[in-house]
Amino acid sequence: MATKLSISCLICLLFTFFIESSNAAYNVNTYGAKPDGKTDSTQSFLKAWTLACNAAQASTVLIPKGRYLIKAAVFRGPCMNRITFQIDGTIVAPTDYRALGNSGYWILFIKVDRLTVYGGTLDANGAAFWACRKSGNNCPVGARSITFNWANNVVISGLTSINSQLSHLVINSCNNVLVRNAKLIAPDQSPNTDGIHVQSSNGVTITSGILQTGDDCISIGPGTRNLLMNNIKCGPGHGVSIGSLGKELNEDGVQNVTLTNAVFTGSDNGVRIKSWARASNSFDVLVRLQE
Ligand SMILES: *[C@@H]1O[C@H](CO)[C@@H](O)[C@H](O)[C@H]1NC(C)=O
């Protein structure tokens, strides 16, 4: 009996040691971030990212509860190991939309492999930007809230995004991405607030999402292959859109798109395909809709 106990304790000790040594956490507060919603914490986030990205073991960037003001930020790979980006708090954009200016993005991950983004709320404060656009004034191009470029093996789990200037979530030139339990919210009629935009990407799965936006719930651009959308609630907004395709003469096509168990409420369309009436070598679309 005593021997058994000590053996199992030895195992549990080893197990604890393994867990701890295999995952270092970099808390943004340690690097000067302030959860007050007013202090610019961009550099603290980038510092925590750089340490996590260069760590020899799997690492976590931890954003605790609270509100963090972040300007346009690029989280760049490749990293040494697997990274978890754990957002327990809310990330807010500057109140003046010009601060994100013409960068086109707000939070951007580039060339990262094996990344998990857990939780979090992003509040891009888009209302003043939409008003600028509706007034016909000269406005900056605007920012997408969270973008993944050339990222592989990514999980985005439980992300909430509200009031994006443009798209909430963009997946561009990625492989093997799972988006689950996303909640993306912007008012009906807010201009160009797509929920999720997927482009030039292979093996994207979007499951159990609530997508209430002003523009497309999901927009599917050239070069999308093997996209699965399952159990999504879409609307208001324009529904799920493939395209616009065929704008260029030489352009990648869209292949093997599946939508299952979708509920559309107050959206202009269910699924539509938009294409340009001009010559293009891109191949045909194959769409499969189930129930
Ligand atoms: C189509 O995409 C699904 C994922 O949505 C994948 O499981 C399936 O293998 C793909 N089919 C082909 C023919 O590539």
Ligand as a Chemical Component Dictionary entry (heavy atoms), coordinates in Angstrom:
data_LIG
# 
_chem_comp.id                   LIG 
_chem_comp.type                 NON-POLYMER 
_chem_comp.pdbx_formal_charge   0 
_chem_comp.three_letter_code    LIG 
# 
loop_
_chem_comp_atom.comp_id 
_chem_comp_atom.atom_id 
_chem_comp_atom.alt_atom_id 
_chem_comp_atom.type_symbol 
_chem_comp_atom.charge 
_chem_comp_atom.model_Cartn_x 
_chem_comp_atom.model_Cartn_y 
_chem_comp_atom.model_Cartn_z 
_chem_comp_atom.pdbx_ordinal 
LIG C1 C1 C 0 -13.766 18.590 -48.594 1  
LIG O1 O1 O 0 -13.582 19.278 -47.389 2  
LIG C2 C2 C 0 -13.790 18.493 -46.231 3  
LIG C3 C3 C 0 -13.646 19.417 -45.051 4  
LIG O2 O2 O 0 -14.662 20.344 -45.083 5  
LIG C4 C4 C 0 -12.809 17.353 -46.182 6  
LIG O3 O3 O 0 -13.075 16.545 -45.060 7  
LIG C5 C5 C 0 -12.934 16.538 -47.443 8  
LIG O4 O4 O 0 -11.930 15.566 -47.457 9  
LIG C6 C6 C 0 -12.777 17.449 -48.660 10 
LIG N1 N1 N 0 -13.029 16.673 -49.877 11 
LIG C7 C7 C 0 -12.132 16.591 -50.839 12 
LIG C8 C8 C 0 -12.574 15.798 -52.037 13 
LIG O5 O5 O 0 -11.040 17.104 -50.780 14 
# 
loop_
_chem_comp_bond.comp_id 
_chem_comp_bond.atom_id_1 
_chem_comp_bond.atom_id_2 
_chem_comp_bond.value_order 
_chem_comp_bond.pdbx_ordinal 
LIG C1 O1 SING 1  
LIG C1 C6 SING 2  
LIG O1 C2 SING 3  
LIG C2 C3 SING 4  
LIG C2 C4 SING 5  
LIG C3 O2 SING 6  
LIG C4 O3 SING 7  
LIG C4 C5 SING 8  
LIG C5 O4 SING 9  
LIG C5 C6 SING 10 
LIG C6 N1 SING 11 
LIG N1 C7 SING 12 
LIG C7 C8 SING 13 
LIG C7 O5 DOUB 14 
# 
